[in-house]
Structure formats: C-alpha cells, structure tokens
Amino acid sequence: MRRMLMDRKRQRLGNNSYWQESARPLTSLYFVFPFLLVYEVGMWTINRQGLRNGVDVWLRNGLDIVGFGQTFLLPVLTCGVLLGWHHLRGETWKANRKVLGGMVVESIGLGLFLLLWAHGLNGIMRLAQIPAAQITCSTNVISSYWPQLIGYLGAGIYEELFFRLMLIPILYGALTPLNLRPQGRFLTAVLVSSLLFSAAHYHWEFELGSWYWASDYGETFAWSSFLFRLSAGIFFGTLFVVRGFGIAVGAHALYDVLVVLS
C-alpha cells in the first residue's frame, strides 16, 4: 500500500513537473536571460537611448539619482532580484532546462490569445459606439523594424519587473492591515498594479496653485486604449501570480512581437 501511494505521488509530481518547474524564479531567469541579453546588446549596438522603454528609463534614472548610473547595472540587478527571490523560497538550485521549450510555446499561445482579445475588445467597443483603440505594443512607435522588435523585448522584461515582480508583492504586503484573505489581497494588488500599468502609458499634466508637473512622454489619454491596457495588465498580473515571472515576460514580449508581425 505504501509503495502504491508513493508511486501515485511520484506520478502526480511528474505530471505537474512542467507547471511547477516553469514557475520557479531560477527557471524564469534562464528563460528571460536571452530576452535580456538581446535587448541590452541591441540597445548598445544601435546606440539610440530614445528607443528604451519608459519603465526602463524610470528605473535607470532612479539608479542614477542614487549614484548607480552604469549601463548594465539594471540587467544585473534584474538577475539579482530573481536569484534573491529563489533563495528566499528555499528551493533547490538545480533547474530543469528541458521546460524552456514548453515555456516558449506557452508564451506564444498566451501572446496570441491577448492579440485575439485585443481584436475582440475593439469589436465590442464598436458595438458600444466607443472609438476603437489601435492595437499597439507597450513602447512608443519606432519607424525602423529591427530596433522596434528589440525595444519590445525590453518592454516585456522591465514592465513586468516593475509592475508585477516589484509592485504586486509591495501592494500585497501593504494590504496586510486590512485582514483580507490572501486571494483578496492578490486580486486587489493585481488590479491596482494594472491601473498604474495602464495609466503609465499616457501623458499627464497636474497643476495645483504654483506647482506644476507634466510627464515627459506618453500618449494622449483615450478610454479605449486605457481599458485594453487595463485588461492586459490584469492578464499579465494573473500570469505572474499563477505561472511565474518568466511566463509573464514571455507572453508580454511575444504579444508585442506578434503585433509587429501582424
């Protein structure tokens, strides 16, 4: 009987091994590292800082303010955050790299699903007589094809780093005094981070007495694109919570690439 139970447990773990292994921070690092390498080397080769994603610029400016303005410090810190997260989870330092191919296929499927959702949402908005949003990627429009693809890889990495990997745990912890159930805290954290994710794509101006502030870049606000980006943020946030950082980055980056290819 004991052997039978052990065999069943071993079989169950084997069936779930892909889902468990692909969600681990160390596996996410193996999966994300090629995206990170292509983006950083591509930006260095092109030598056009204006192509960098907005969140990438925010994070680098923040590091520069505290005296850490080295070009490759941010990708090093990204790797360090994932390694630190893996250490805090107390997991083994062995990673099954055989799952990486499955993660690519899963990310393509999820990116394609989001692209179809964008088209479907546009159809719903037309029926509701709301001006449909142009299906766009996370970065600003770039005329050159190859730099555009490289820029979208950065959006997938650094927007997920900031809005999901960093912001969701912070919001989750900040909600502790409300005595919500863990599921409720995660849902609230995902929703708030998604609202901020969507709002970050627009140009904002605030004036209060003699105080004035305006963002340096961003699109003109439109409800159609805001609602789509909000839904995309919820989608990526849910992926981060359920499937891990690597799949969230892959789905985000490959969605952007699919938009360019389509």
Secondary structure, 3 states (H helix, E strand, C coil): CHHHHHHHHHHHHHHCHHHHHHCCHHHHHHHHHHHHHHHHHHHHHHCCHHHCCHHHHHHHHHHHHCCCCCCCHHHHHHHHHHHHHHHHHCCCCCCCHHHHHHHHHHHHHHHHHHHHHHHHHHHHHHHCCCCCCCCCCCCCCCCCHHHHHHHHHHHHHHHHHHHHHHHHHHHHHHCHHHCCCHHHHHHHHHHHHHHHHHHCCECCEEEECCEEEECCCCECCCHHHHHHHHHHHHHHHHHHHHHCHHHHHHHHHHHHHHHHHC
